[in-house]
Amino acid sequence: MSITHIKTNKKIEVLLRLLKENESLQDASSKAGLNIEKTKLIMTKYNNL
């Protein structure tokens, strides 16, 4: 299955796991199948909660 067929919430789970493992934001975003701009928006939203 391609990463493009995975729901965004699963991609975010992958992103968070990779960040926890000290991946850079850009690398983690790419590996999770997320656009870096979208990732920054998600992180900004998360930080504002």
C-alpha positions in Angstrom: 0.0 0.0 0.0 1.3 3.4 -0.9 1.8 6.1 1.7 -0.7 8.3 -0.2 -3.5 5.9 0.7 -3.0 6.3 4.4 -5.2 8.7 6.4 -3.7 11.9 7.7 -4.1 10.9 11.4 -1.9 7.8 10.7 0.6 10.0 8.9 0.7 12.3 12.0 1.3 9.2 14.2 4.3 8.3 12.1 5.5 11.9 12.1 5.4 12.0 15.9 7.1 8.7 16.3 9.9 9.8 14.0 10.3 13.1 15.8 10.5 11.2 19.1 13.3 9.2 17.6 15.2 12.5 16.9 14.5 12.8 13.1 14.6 16.3 11.8 11.2 17.9 11.1 11.9 17.9 7.3 13.0 14.2 7.2 10.2 13.1 9.4 7.6 15.0 7.3 8.9 13.4 4.2 9.0 9.9 5.6 5.5 10.3 7.0 4.2 11.4 3.6 3.4 14.9 4.7 4.2 18.2 3.0 6.6 20.3 5.2 4.2 23.3 5.1 1.3 21.1 6.2 3.5 19.7 9.0 4.4 23.2 10.2 0.7 24.0 10.3 0.0 20.8 12.3 2.8 21.6 14.7 1.6 25.2 15.2 -1.9 24.0 15.9 -0.6 21.4 18.3 1.5 23.9 20.2 -1.5 26.2 20.6 -3.6 23.6 22.4 
